Amino acid sequence: MPATQIRRGMVLVFEGQPCRVIEFRHHTPGNLRAMVQAKLKNLRTGSSFEHRFRAADAIEKADMETHDLEFLYQGGDTYHFMNVENYDQLEMDEEALGDNAQWMQPGMRIVAEYYDGKPIGIQLPASLTFEIVETAPVMKTATKNASSKPAKLENGVTVNVPEFISTGERVRVNPQTGEYLERAKD
């Protein structure tokens, strides 16, 4: 397909490696030929780089497949998963999971992206629920729009929460940004 078809989030095969398009810009400078400036992230190595495609360049979209996995347990730097479709077990190291590793909880369902039969990345749910194990005491004058305070979650991650949240409460968090969303309703 032509380079002008590049879209954000698309996975391309660039120099034999699967690369995700992080951002792109279609650029037509005056009387020169059109080009697409793209920022790519190599899904195997995790490195980001920029490349300029000519509008006439042919690009290859990567054949990606996705499978639902359930996180079973962590052993050292290795995370063990089970494919819920065929019950195969597989391992991923902390490097392959990247920033998502800190959010893993036993029994959690995730979507894994496969390229050439190997998992190369995962997608976490839009929100996760955790219990707060440590935070400053509740202030009586706290309101929803007041300042925030740091709180340590049961998985060891620290996030900022509103002043009215106390230790022992369950909260929903966005794992992509690490932001507090709301109190858990359970």
N, C-alpha and C positions, 0 to 999 in steps of 0.2 A: 504494500500500500504506500501511497506517497507520504512524504514527511509532513505535509500540511494537515494530515489526519491525526497528528499527535494530540493527545488529550491528557490532562492531569490524572494520575493514578494508573495509567496504562502501563503494562509491562512489555518491554521490547527486548529483542535479542540484539545486543550491541557488542560487536567484536567477540561473538561467541558466548557472552555472559548475559544472564537475565538482569535487566535494569528497569527500575520503576521511574516513571516521569514524575518528578516532584513539582516542577513548575515549568511552564513553557511560554514563549512569546513569539507570535508570528510577526515578522518585521519586514517591511517593504521600504527600503531607503531610496527615496527619489526615483531616479531613472535606472537604478540597479536592480538586479534580480532579487526576488523574494527569498527569505530564509526563515528558519525556525530556530530560535535560541532556546535550548532545553537544558534544565538542570536534572541530571539523572543520578540515581542511587543504585549501585551494584548490590543486588540482593544476596550474593554469596559472600562478598567481603565487607559490605556495609559502608564502603567509601562513596562519597558524593563527588561528582564532577560535572562540568558544563561542556556541552558540545553544540556546535552550530551545524545544522543540516541545511542543505540547499533544498528549495521547494521541490525540485525534480528528483531528489534522492529517494530511493526505495527503502523502506524500513520493514523489518519483520516483527510482527506481533508474537510474543512468546505464547506457547501453548501451556497454559496454566490450568491445573485442576485443583479443586478444593475438597477437603474432607473434614468432617466433624471429628474432633478428638476430645477425649476426656483426660484431664490431668490426673495422674494417679499419685505420684510421690516424687520427691527430690532426693537424690543420693549424691552428695558432694556437689560438683558442678554440673551434674547430669540430671535432666528432667525427663521423667518417664510418662509416656502418653499411651492411650489405647484408642484405636480407630473404632468408633461406635458403629460403623457400618459392617466391618468384617472381623472385629475383635483382635486385629493385629496389634502388637505392642511395638512401640518405637521409642527411641531416645533422641533428645536434642540437648546440645550443650548450651551453657549460659550465653556464649558468644552468639549462637544462632538466634536466640530469643531476644537478645539486646536489652532494651529498657523494659520490655514486657516481663522479664523474668521475676522482678520484684512483686508483681501482682498475682503470681500463681498461687492457687489454693487447691488442695485436694478435692476432687469431684467437680471442678470447674470445667465447663464445656467451652471450647474455642474452635475457630475455623483455621485450618492450616492450608497454606498455599504450597502446591507441589510443582516442581519443574524437573523434568527428566526422571520422574519417579521418586524424587527426594524432597522432603519438606525444606523449604527455604525461608519461610516466614509465617507468622501467625497474626490473626486478628482477634483482639479481645472484645468482649461485649462492651456496649456503650457506657454501662455503669456497673459497678461492683459494690457489694455491701460488706462493710467491715465494722468490727467493734473497736471503740476507742479504749486503749489500755492506759494511756497517760496523758493528762492535760492539766492546765491550770484550773483552779476552782471557778465555779460559776459566779459572775458578778450580778448582784441584784438589780443594778441599773442597766443591764445589757439589753439591747434591742437588736432586731434583725439587721438593721443598717449600721450597727456599731462596728468597731474595728474587729479584726480577727486575731486568733491566737493559735500557736502551733499545737497539734495533737498527734500523738503517736498511735498508729493503727496496730491491730493484732499481727499484721505481717511485717512490722518493723518500719514501714514507710511513714514519714512525717508529712502531714498536710495542714494547711491553715483552715480553721473552722471558726464560725461565729462565736462570740463570747458566751452565749447562752447554752452551748453544748457542754456536757459534763462527761467525766470518765464513766465507762460502762455502757454508754449509749451506742446504738448502731447507726451508722451514716452511710449514705451512698456517695461514691466517688467516681469521677471520670478518669479511667486509667490512661487515656491518651495525654491528658493535660495535668493530671494529679490534683485536680480541683475538687473541693467539696461541692456536692450538688444539693443534698437535702438530708433530713433525718430519714432513716429507714422506716417504712410503715409495715412492720411485721410483728 
